Amino acid sequence: MNFVVSSLFQAMGNSMPPLIAAGIRNGLSVGLLIPLSRWPGFELRWIWWLSVAAVAIQLLLNVWLVRREFRTRLVFGA
C-alpha cells in the first residue's frame, strides 16, 4: 500500500510527502532500535516487530497525507 500511495503522489507531481513519511519511518526505526538493542534479553525478532510497526505508521501517515492532498487539489465548483 505504501508503494501505491507513493506512486500516486508521484503521478500528481508531488513526491515530497512520501519521502518525508519514509524518512520518519527510518528515523523511528533507528531511533527506537538503538535503545532497545541495549536492553537485557534483546532478541532479533524485536527488529522485525519494530519494522512492521514502523511500516504501519508510515502507511497511516501516507494515507493521511494523500487525503489532505486530494482535499486541496480536488475542489469542485457548485
N, CA, C and O atoms as a MOPAC input file, in Angstrom:
PM7 MOZYME 1SCF
protein

 N      0.82100 1    -1.18800 1     0.00000 1
 C      0.00000 1     0.00000 1     0.00000 1
 C      0.86900 1     1.25800 1     0.00000 1
 O      0.52600 1     2.25500 1    -0.63400 1
 N      1.99300 1     1.20500 1     0.71200 1
 C      2.88100 1     2.36700 1     0.71400 1
 C      3.39700 1     2.67100 1    -0.68200 1
 O      3.54400 1     3.83500 1    -1.05300 1
 N      3.67200 1     1.62400 1    -1.45900 1
 C      4.15000 1     1.83700 1    -2.82200 1
 C      3.06200 1     2.46900 1    -3.68900 1
 O      3.34700 1     3.31300 1    -4.53800 1
 N      1.82900 1     2.05900 1    -3.47200 1
 C      0.71700 1     2.60700 1    -4.24900 1
 C      0.54800 1     4.09300 1    -3.94900 1
 O      0.39900 1     4.90100 1    -4.86600 1
 N      0.56900 1     4.45100 1    -2.68100 1
 C      0.39300 1     5.85500 1    -2.30700 1
 C      1.57600 1     6.68500 1    -2.79300 1
 O      1.39400 1     7.81400 1    -3.25000 1
 N      2.79200 1     6.13600 1    -2.70000 1
 C      3.95900 1     6.86400 1    -3.20000 1
 C      3.85800 1     7.08800 1    -4.69600 1
 O      4.19300 1     8.16600 1    -5.18700 1
 N      3.39600 1     6.07600 1    -5.42700 1
 C      3.22200 1     6.22700 1    -6.87400 1
 C      2.11600 1     7.22200 1    -7.19500 1
 O      2.20300 1     7.95400 1    -8.18100 1
 N      1.08400 1     7.25200 1    -6.37000 1
 C      0.00500 1     8.21300 1    -6.56700 1
 C      0.51200 1     9.64300 1    -6.41400 1
 O      0.17400 1    10.52000 1    -7.20800 1
 N      1.32100 1     9.86600 1    -5.39200 1
 C      1.91100 1    11.19400 1    -5.21900 1
 C      2.81400 1    11.54400 1    -6.39100 1
 O      2.80800 1    12.68400 1    -6.85600 1
 N      3.58500 1    10.58400 1    -6.87100 1
 C      4.46100 1    10.83900 1    -7.99400 1
 C      3.65300 1    11.19800 1    -9.23900 1
 O      4.04100 1    12.08000 1   -10.00500 1
 N      2.53000 1    10.51300 1    -9.43600 1
 C      1.66700 1    10.82100 1   -10.58400 1
 C      1.06700 1    12.21300 1   -10.46500 1
 O      0.83200 1    12.86900 1   -11.48000 1
 N      0.81500 1    12.68000 1    -9.24300 1
 C      0.27400 1    14.02000 1    -9.05300 1
 C      1.35800 1    15.08500 1    -9.12900 1
 O      1.05700 1    16.27900 1    -9.11800 1
 N      2.62400 1    14.66000 1    -9.20600 1
 C      3.71300 1    15.61300 1    -9.33100 1
 C      4.23300 1    16.14300 1    -8.01700 1
 O      4.89600 1    17.18000 1    -7.99000 1
 N      3.94900 1    15.45800 1    -6.93300 1
 C      4.39900 1    15.90900 1    -5.61300 1
 C      4.96800 1    14.69800 1    -4.86300 1
 O      4.23900 1    14.00500 1    -4.15300 1
 N      6.25200 1    14.45200 1    -5.02200 1
 C      6.85400 1    13.26900 1    -4.39900 1
 C      7.46400 1    13.55700 1    -3.02900 1
 O      8.07600 1    12.67300 1    -2.43100 1
 N      7.30800 1    14.77100 1    -2.52900 1
 C      7.89900 1    15.11500 1    -1.23800 1
 C      7.18800 1    14.46600 1    -0.04100 1
 O      7.88000 1    13.98700 1     0.85600 1
 N      5.84600 1    14.42000 1     0.02800 1
 C      5.20300 1    13.81300 1     1.19100 1
 C      5.59000 1    12.34700 1     1.45100 1
 O      5.86100 1    12.00700 1     2.60300 1
 N      5.62800 1    11.46100 1     0.44200 1
 C      6.06200 1    10.10500 1     0.74900 1
 C      7.53300 1    10.02500 1     1.13400 1
 O      7.93000 1     9.13300 1     1.88400 1
 N      8.34700 1    10.95100 1     0.62700 1
 C      9.75000 1    10.98800 1     1.03200 1
 C      9.86100 1    11.35100 1     2.50700 1
 O     10.66900 1    10.77200 1     3.23300 1
 N      9.05700 1    12.30100 1     2.94500 1
 C      9.04700 1    12.68500 1     4.36000 1
 C      8.55000 1    11.53000 1     5.22100 1
 O      9.10800 1    11.26200 1     6.28500 1
 N      7.49700 1    10.84400 1     4.76300 1
 C      6.96600 1     9.70600 1     5.51700 1
 C      7.99400 1     8.58600 1     5.62900 1
 O      8.10500 1     7.95200 1     6.67900 1
 N      8.74800 1     8.33400 1     4.55700 1
 C      9.79400 1     7.30400 1     4.59900 1
 C     10.91700 1     7.72000 1     5.55200 1
 O     11.46900 1     6.88300 1     6.26700 1
 N     11.24900 1     8.99400 1     5.56000 1
 C     12.25900 1     9.48300 1     6.49800 1
 C     11.81800 1     9.33100 1     7.94200 1
 O     12.61500 1     8.97200 1     8.80700 1
 N     10.54400 1     9.60500 1     8.20100 1
 C     10.00900 1     9.42500 1     9.55100 1
 C     10.05300 1     7.95300 1     9.93800 1
 O     10.39100 1     7.61800 1    11.07300 1
 N      9.70800 1     7.05800 1     8.98300 1
 C      9.76800 1     5.61900 1     9.25800 1
 C     11.18100 1     5.18700 1     9.62200 1
 O     11.38400 1     4.46100 1    10.59500 1
 N     12.16000 1     5.63600 1     8.83500 1
 C     13.54900 1     5.26100 1     9.10400 1
 C     14.04800 1     5.85400 1    10.41700 1
 O     14.72800 1     5.17900 1    11.19100 1
 N     13.71300 1     7.10300 1    10.66100 1
 C     14.12600 1     7.73000 1    11.91700 1
 C     13.50900 1     7.05700 1    13.12800 1
 O     14.16400 1     6.87400 1    14.15400 1
 N     12.24000 1     6.69000 1    12.99800 1
 C     11.56000 1     5.99600 1    14.08500 1
 C     12.17600 1     4.62900 1    14.33700 1
 O     12.37800 1     4.23200 1    15.48400 1
 N     12.47300 1     3.91400 1    13.26000 1
 C     13.06300 1     2.58100 1    13.40300 1
 C     14.42800 1     2.64900 1    14.08100 1
 O     14.68200 1     1.94500 1    15.05800 1
 N     15.29600 1     3.49600 1    13.55800 1
 C     16.64300 1     3.60100 1    14.11900 1
 C     16.60500 1     4.22000 1    15.51500 1
 O     17.32500 1     3.79100 1    16.41700 1
 N     15.75700 1     5.23200 1    15.67700 1
 C     15.66700 1     5.90100 1    16.97700 1
 C     15.18800 1     4.99400 1    18.09400 1
 O     15.58000 1     5.17300 1    19.24700 1
 N     14.34800 1     4.02700 1    17.77100 1
 C     13.88800 1     3.08700 1    18.79000 1
 C     14.76000 1     1.84400 1    18.87700 1
 O     14.85500 1     1.21900 1    19.93400 1
 N     15.39300 1     1.48900 1    17.77700 1
 C     16.20000 1     0.27100 1    17.76000 1
 C     17.45900 1     0.40800 1    18.60500 1
 O     17.85000 1    -0.54500 1    19.27900 1
 N     18.08900 1     1.55300 1    18.58400 1
 C     19.32600 1     1.73600 1    19.34000 1
 C     19.09900 1     1.55300 1    20.83900 1
 O     19.84000 1     0.79100 1    21.46200 1
 N     18.10800 1     2.21600 1    21.45200 1
 C     17.89300 1     1.96000 1    22.88900 1
 C     17.41500 1     0.53500 1    23.17500 1
 O     17.80400 1    -0.05800 1    24.18100 1
 N     16.57400 1    -0.01800 1    22.29600 1
 C     16.08600 1    -1.38000 1    22.53100 1
 C     17.21200 1    -2.40600 1    22.47400 1
 O     17.18700 1    -3.39400 1    23.20800 1
 N     18.19800 1    -2.18400 1    21.61000 1
 C     19.28000 1    -3.15500 1    21.47100 1
 C     20.14800 1    -3.24400 1    22.72500 1
 O     20.88700 1    -4.21400 1    22.89500 1
 N     20.06900 1    -2.27000 1    23.58000 1
 C     20.86900 1    -2.27300 1    24.80800 1
 C     20.14100 1    -2.93100 1    25.99200 1
 O     20.72700 1    -3.12300 1    27.05800 1
 N     18.87800 1    -3.26900 1    25.79800 1
 C     18.11700 1    -3.92100 1    26.86200 1
 C     18.60000 1    -5.35200 1    27.05700 1
 O     18.96000 1    -6.02200 1    26.09000 1
 N     18.61200 1    -5.82300 1    28.30100 1
 C     18.93400 1    -7.23800 1    28.50000 1
 C     17.80800 1    -8.10900 1    27.93200 1
 O     16.63100 1    -7.77300 1    28.06500 1
 N     18.16600 1    -9.19700 1    27.31600 1
 C     17.17100 1   -10.07800 1    26.72700 1
 C     16.72200 1    -9.64700 1    25.34000 1
 O     15.72600 1   -10.15400 1    24.82500 1
 N     17.44700 1    -8.71600 1    24.73200 1
 C     17.08900 1    -8.24800 1    23.39000 1
 C     17.17300 1    -9.40900 1    22.40700 1
 O     18.12900 1   -10.18400 1    22.42300 1
 N     16.15900 1    -9.51700 1    21.55100 1
 C     16.13300 1   -10.57800 1    20.55000 1
 C     15.97700 1    -9.96400 1    19.16200 1
 O     15.45100 1    -8.86100 1    19.01000 1
 N     16.44500 1   -10.70000 1    18.15300 1
 C     16.37600 1   -10.20300 1    16.78500 1
 C     14.94800 1   -10.02700 1    16.30100 1
 O     14.68700 1    -9.16800 1    15.45900 1
 N     14.02800 1   -10.81100 1    16.81000 1
 C     12.64700 1   -10.67200 1    16.32500 1
 C     12.03300 1    -9.34200 1    16.72100 1
 O     11.05400 1    -8.91500 1    16.10900 1
 N     12.58000 1    -8.67900 1    17.72600 1
 C     12.10500 1    -7.34700 1    18.08500 1
 C     12.31100 1    -6.38500 1    16.91800 1
 O     11.50700 1    -5.47700 1    16.70800 1
 N     13.39300 1    -6.58700 1    16.15800 1
 C     13.65800 1    -5.73500 1    14.99500 1
 C     12.54300 1    -5.89900 1    13.96800 1
 O     12.08500 1    -4.91900 1    13.38100 1
 N     12.10500 1    -7.14800 1    13.75100 1
 C     11.04000 1    -7.39400 1    12.78300 1
 C      9.73200 1    -6.76500 1    13.23100 1
 O      9.01900 1    -6.16800 1    12.42500 1
 N      9.41600 1    -6.89500 1    14.50400 1
 C      8.17800 1    -6.28400 1    15.01100 1
 C      8.25400 1    -4.76200 1    14.93500 1
 O      7.26400 1    -4.10600 1    14.60800 1
 N      9.40500 1    -4.20800 1    15.23000 1
 C      9.58600 1    -2.75900 1    15.12100 1
 C      9.43900 1    -2.30600 1    13.67000 1
 O      8.86800 1    -1.25100 1    13.39600 1
 N      9.95500 1    -3.10600 1    12.75300 1
 C      9.82800 1    -2.78700 1    11.33900 1
 C      8.37100 1    -2.81700 1    10.88800 1
 O      7.93500 1    -1.94400 1    10.13700 1
 N      7.62500 1    -3.80600 1    11.33800 1
 C      6.20200 1    -3.89600 1    10.98900 1
 C      5.44600 1    -2.68000 1    11.52800 1
 O      4.62400 1    -2.09200 1    10.82400 1
 N      5.72400 1    -2.31100 1    12.76900 1
 C      5.05200 1    -1.16000 1    13.36600 1
 C      5.41900 1     0.13500 1    12.63500 1
 O      4.56000 1     0.98900 1    12.41800 1
 N      6.68100 1     0.28000 1    12.25800 1
 C      7.11600 1     1.48800 1    11.56400 1
 C      6.47100 1     1.59600 1    10.18100 1
 O      6.09600 1     2.68900 1     9.75700 1
 N      6.34200 1     0.47500 1     9.48000 1
 C      5.69400 1     0.49700 1     8.15900 1
 C      4.20600 1     0.81400 1     8.31000 1
 O      3.63700 1     1.52300 1     7.48000 1
 N      3.57400 1     0.29400 1     9.36300 1
 C      2.16400 1     0.60500 1     9.60500 1
 C      1.97900 1     2.09400 1     9.89200 1
 O      1.01900 1     2.70300 1     9.41900 1
 N      2.87900 1     2.67200 1    10.65300 1
 C      2.81100 1     4.11000 1    10.93100 1
 C      3.03900 1     4.90500 1     9.64200 1
 O      2.37400 1     5.91400 1     9.40900 1
 N      3.97300 1     4.45400 1     8.81200 1
 C      4.19800 1     5.12200 1     7.53100 1
 C      2.95800 1     5.04900 1     6.65100 1
 O      2.61300 1     6.01900 1     5.97600 1
 N      2.29300 1     3.90800 1     6.65900 1
 C      1.06900 1     3.76100 1     5.87000 1
 C      0.00100 1     4.74100 1     6.33600 1
 O     -0.62300 1     5.41100 1     5.51300 1
 N     -0.21600 1     4.83200 1     7.63800 1
 C     -1.20800 1     5.76700 1     8.16100 1
 C     -0.85600 1     7.20800 1     7.80100 1
 O     -1.72700 1     7.99800 1     7.43600 1
 N      0.42300 1     7.53900 1     7.90800 1
 C      0.86100 1     8.88600 1     7.57000 1
 C      0.67400 1     9.16600 1     6.08200 1
 O      0.22900 1    10.25100 1     5.70800 1
 N      1.00900 1     8.19500 1     5.22700 1
 C      0.82400 1     8.37000 1     3.78700 1
 C     -0.64600 1     8.53500 1     3.41500 1
 O     -0.98400 1     9.37500 1     2.58100 1
 N     -1.51300 1     7.74500 1     4.02500 1
 C     -2.94500 1     7.85600 1     3.72700 1
 C     -3.46900 1     9.21900 1     4.17500 1
 O     -4.25100 1     9.84500 1     3.46000 1
 N     -3.05100 1     9.67500 1     5.33500 1
 C     -3.46500 1    10.99600 1     5.80900 1
 C     -2.97200 1    12.09100 1     4.85500 1
 O     -3.70500 1    13.02800 1     4.53700 1
 N     -1.72600 1    11.95600 1     4.40700 1
 C     -1.17100 1    12.96400 1     3.50300 1
 C     -1.87500 1    12.96300 1     2.15000 1
 O     -2.11200 1    14.03000 1     1.58300 1
 N     -2.21300 1    11.78600 1     1.62000 1
 C     -2.88500 1    11.75000 1     0.32300 1
 C     -4.31300 1    12.27900 1     0.43000 1
 O     -4.80500 1    12.91500 1    -0.50100 1
 N     -4.97100 1    12.03000 1     1.53400 1
 C     -6.31500 1    12.59600 1     1.73100 1
 C     -6.25300 1    14.11800 1     1.80600 1
 O     -7.10600 1    14.81300 1     1.25500 1
 N     -5.24300 1    14.62200 1     2.48900 1
 C     -5.06200 1    16.07000 1     2.59100 1
 C     -4.75700 1    16.66800 1     1.21500 1
 O     -5.25700 1    17.73700 1     0.86800 1
 N     -3.93500 1    15.96700 1     0.44400 1
 C     -3.60200 1    16.44700 1    -0.90700 1
 C     -4.83800 1    16.45700 1    -1.79900 1
 O     -5.03500 1    17.39900 1    -2.56700 1
 N     -5.66500 1    15.43200 1    -1.71000 1
 C     -6.89700 1    15.39500 1    -2.50400 1
 C     -7.84900 1    16.51600 1    -2.09200 1
 O     -8.50900 1    17.11000 1    -2.94600 1
 N     -7.92700 1    16.81100 1    -0.79800 1
 C     -8.80300 1    17.89500 1    -0.33900 1
 C     -8.37200 1    19.23800 1    -0.92300 1
 O     -9.21400 1    20.07100 1    -1.25800 1
 N     -7.07000 1    19.44600 1    -1.04500 1
 C     -6.60300 1    20.74200 1    -1.55500 1
 C     -6.64600 1    20.81400 1    -3.07000 1
 O     -6.90500 1    21.88400 1    -3.62200 1
 N     -6.39900 1    19.70100 1    -3.76300 1
 C     -6.34300 1    19.73700 1    -5.23100 1
 C     -7.66500 1    19.47100 1    -5.90300 1
 O     -7.92200 1    20.01100 1    -6.97800 1
 N     -8.50400 1    18.66500 1    -5.31400 1
 C     -9.77700 1    18.30700 1    -5.93900 1
 C    -10.91500 1    19.15000 1    -5.35700 1
 O    -11.70300 1    18.67600 1    -4.53900 1
 N    -10.98000 1    20.37400 1    -5.78700 1
 C    -12.03000 1    21.28200 1    -5.34700 1
 C    -12.97300 1    21.47300 1    -6.53600 1
 O    -12.58600 1    22.01600 1    -7.57100 1
 N    -14.19900 1    21.02200 1    -6.37100 1
 C    -15.18300 1    21.10300 1    -7.43700 1
 C    -16.10300 1    22.29500 1    -7.19200 1
 O    -16.45900 1    22.60000 1    -6.05300 1
 N    -16.47600 1    22.95600 1    -8.26800 1
 C    -17.36300 1    24.10000 1    -8.17300 1
 C    -18.80100 1    23.66700 1    -7.90800 1
 O    -19.14800 1    22.49900 1    -8.08200 1
 N    -19.61800 1    24.59700 1    -7.49200 1
 C    -21.01600 1    24.29400 1    -7.18900 1
 C    -21.83700 1    24.10800 1    -8.44300 1
 O    -23.03700 1    23.84700 1    -8.36200 1

